[in-house]
Amino acid sequence: MSKSIEVNDLNVYYGDFLAVEGVNMRIEPRTVTAFIGPSGCGKSTFLRTLNRMHEVIPGARVAGEVLLDGDDLYGPGVDPVAVRRQVGMVFQRPNPFPTMSIKENVLAGVRLNNKRISKSDASDLVESSLRGANLWNEVKDRLDKPGGGLSGGQQQRLCIARAIAVSPQVLLMDEPCSALDPISTYAIEELIGELKSEYTIVIVTHNMQQASRVSERTAFFNIDGPGTPGRLIEFNDTGALFTTPTVQATEDYVSGRFG
């Protein structure tokens, strides 16, 4: 299921403002890649270009290529909705639909894509998705209860179950643990380690310890100052980037001198 992502000379704009400049990167399938860097350096903006969520903002656009196993996600005639089925997104704050049941939350993406699904297939999909998100045993006896009644960590895993129910090849996670307590954070990190056997995962995090725990490769983004575009400064194996960075700005950031 999982696919590679190749980014070539990508510039990201909000209207005339160049927000992220000249990104080149290859992300291998069945790996976890972490994006780190100070606030405002374009990490989340760049992440959203990988499933065309960026362009839901009026005036937002990109120039360059984002290739999913060689297919340009921004090519002529490519349906952004189809892209988002292949490249799922989990957001910073858990966002289950509060009035929907746990079961209906899992099925929401499938229903949104107008997929016809039998009652038995729906039940199987709910169970397999919740098992995939390590949530089944905690909620199997209350599938008809509102998703908003779960704890924060459970809600985030419910959102992950909803994302994987539509069978994506890539999972993007934008600071998925920033609103969670340490125990829930540990559960999400454990889950990421399990999911990478099936999915290509890209995670934005402000927690450098988290990046070192969960990812094989890490990308450091930075900005020269207010009003200047974010840039990819260094992209390397996580161990190497944290212990022997090749760029001084990377060393300054990971050692805590700024950010």
Disulfide bonds with the S-S distance in Angstrom:
none
